């Protein structure tokens, strides 16, 4: 029997064991983004309460936890560490992100603010990025491929950017950014 079926590192294994013992009784309803390999990123279902992010293994047990205070204290390192957990656990899709839309075109039922944002940044080029896919609806969480993450983007299934947050915004109001990020990914599902 494999004692480490998810290839977790030692710190994640310890957190996994602690989480099994502690359970999830302290968490209310959660919004969750599940990746192709079964790993997930979770936060409070209600944006005003989204002051944390949990990374969970395919069995639903937490392997990493980040609270709003960590984002406020050191947003760059906290966001980079969160992305490292997700980047390590997610199969990278081979996706060409170069679809340009006509202003006002809305094939993915974007909200009005997302359409305005997408149209305003249409054609912006970023350096090499890591794309994390939400299989349920095709929307993506996109970050720089560097180990030091300084922004997060949400892209529609065609690669059009619909939301963007800098690392500074994570530090200024972590709960608001985490809630908005999950809302943009989960899209009311």
C-alpha positions in Angstrom: 0.0 0.0 0.0 1.3 3.5 -0.9 1.5 5.7 2.2 1.8 8.8 -0.1 -0.5 8.3 -3.1 -0.5 12.1 -3.9 3.2 12.6 -3.9 3.0 15.2 -1.1 6.2 16.7 0.4 6.9 16.2 4.2 5.2 19.4 5.3 2.1 18.6 3.2 2.1 15.0 4.6 2.2 16.4 8.2 -0.6 18.9 7.4 -2.7 16.1 5.7 -2.3 13.9 8.9 -3.2 16.8 11.2 -6.2 17.7 9.0 -7.5 14.1 9.1 -7.4 14.3 12.9 -8.9 17.8 13.1 -11.6 17.3 10.4 -13.2 20.3 8.8 -15.8 21.1 11.5 -14.4 24.7 11.7 -15.2 25.5 8.1 -18.7 26.4 6.9 -19.9 26.2 3.3 -17.0 26.5 0.9 -16.4 27.5 -2.7 -14.1 25.1 -4.4 -12.1 25.0 -7.6 -11.1 21.4 -8.5 -8.3 20.7 -10.9 -8.0 17.8 -13.4 -5.9 15.7 -11.0 -8.4 16.0 -8.2 -6.5 18.6 -6.1 -8.7 21.6 -5.1 -8.4 25.2 -3.8 -11.1 26.2 -1.4 -12.4 29.3 0.5 -15.6 30.4 2.3 -18.6 30.3 0.1 -19.6 33.8 1.0 -17.1 36.5 -0.3 -17.2 38.6 2.9 -15.9 35.5 4.8 -13.2 34.6 2.3 -10.3 35.3 4.5 -8.5 32.1 3.8 -7.5 29.7 1.0 -7.1 25.9 1.6 -5.3 23.5 -0.8 -6.8 20.0 -0.5 -5.7 16.6 -1.8 -8.0 14.6 -4.0 -9.4 12.9 -0.9 -10.6 16.4 0.2 -8.1 16.6 3.1 -6.2 19.9 3.5 -2.5 20.0 2.7 -1.9 23.7 3.0 -3.7 26.7 4.5 -3.3 30.4 4.0 -5.1 33.1 5.9 -5.8 36.7 5.1 -3.2 37.9 7.7 -0.5 36.0 5.8 -1.6 37.7 2.6 -1.6 41.1 4.3 1.8 40.6 6.0 3.7 39.3 3.0 1.5 39.1 -0.1 4.2 38.3 -2.5 5.7 35.3 -0.7 2.2 34.0 0.4 0.8 34.2 -3.1 4.0 32.6 -4.5 3.8 29.7 -2.0 0.1 29.2 -2.7 0.8 29.0 -6.4 3.7 26.6 -5.8 1.3 24.2 -4.1 -1.1 24.4 -7.0 1.5 24.5 -9.8 3.1 21.3 -8.4 -0.3 19.6 -8.2 -1.8 20.6 -11.5 -1.1 19.1 -15.0 -0.3 21.9 -17.3 -2.5 22.0 -20.3 -1.2 22.8 -23.7 -3.4 25.8 -24.5 -2.8 28.6 -27.0 -4.0 31.8 -25.5 -4.3 34.2 -28.3 -8.0 34.6 -29.2 -9.0 38.2 -29.6 -12.6 39.2 -29.3 -14.6 42.0 -30.9 -15.7 44.6 -28.3 -18.9 43.5 -26.6 -18.7 39.9 -27.9 -19.9 37.6 -25.0 -19.7 33.9 -25.8 -19.0 32.9 -22.2 -21.8 34.8 -20.4 -19.3 37.3 -18.8 -20.6 39.9 -16.4 -20.7 43.5 -17.6 -17.5 44.4 -15.6 -15.7 41.4 -17.0 -16.5 42.4 -20.6 -15.3 46.0 -20.0 -12.1 44.6 -18.4 -11.5 42.1 -21.2 -12.1 44.7 -23.9 -9.7 47.1 -22.2 -6.8 44.7 -22.0 -7.5 42.9 -25.3 -4.2 42.0 -26.8 -2.0 42.6 -23.8 1.0 40.3 -23.7 2.5 38.8 -20.6 5.7 36.8 -20.2 5.7 33.1 -19.7 2.8 32.0 -17.5 1.5 29.0 -15.7 -2.2 28.2 -16.5 -4.3 26.4 -13.9 -7.6 25.1 -15.4 -11.0 24.9 -13.7 -12.4 22.0 -15.7 -16.0 22.6 -14.8 -16.3 25.8 -16.9 -13.0 26.3 -18.7 -12.1 29.5 -16.9 -8.4 29.7 -15.8 -6.3 31.0 -13.0 -3.2 32.3 -14.7 0.1 33.4 -13.0 3.6 34.2 -14.0 5.8 31.2 -14.5 8.4 32.7 -12.2 8.7 31.4 -8.7 7.9 34.9 -7.4 4.3 35.6 -8.3 3.3 39.3 -8.6 -0.1 39.0 -10.2 -3.1 36.6 -10.7 -5.3 36.7 -13.8 -8.6 35.0 -14.5 -9.1 34.1 -18.2 -12.2 32.9 -20.0 -12.0 29.6 -22.0 -10.6 31.4 -25.0 -7.8 33.0 -23.0 -9.4 36.5 -22.7 -8.5 38.1 -19.4 -11.6 38.9 -17.4 -10.0 39.9 -14.1 -6.5 40.8 -12.7 -5.1 41.4 -9.2 -1.6 42.5 -8.3 0.2 41.1 -5.3 -0.3 44.5 -3.6 -4.1 44.1 -3.9 -3.8 40.8 -2.1 -2.0 42.5 0.7 -4.4 45.4 1.0 -7.6 43.4 1.2 -7.0 39.7 1.1 -10.6 38.6 1.9 -12.0 40.8 -0.9 -9.5 39.6 -3.5 -9.9 35.9 -2.5 -13.7 36.2 -2.6 -13.6 38.0 -6.0 -11.0 35.5 -7.4 -13.2 32.5 -6.4 -16.3 34.2 -7.7 -14.7 34.8 -11.1 -13.5 31.2 -11.3 -16.5 29.3 -9.9 -19.1 31.7 -11.5 -22.0 30.9 -9.3 -21.8 27.1 -9.6 
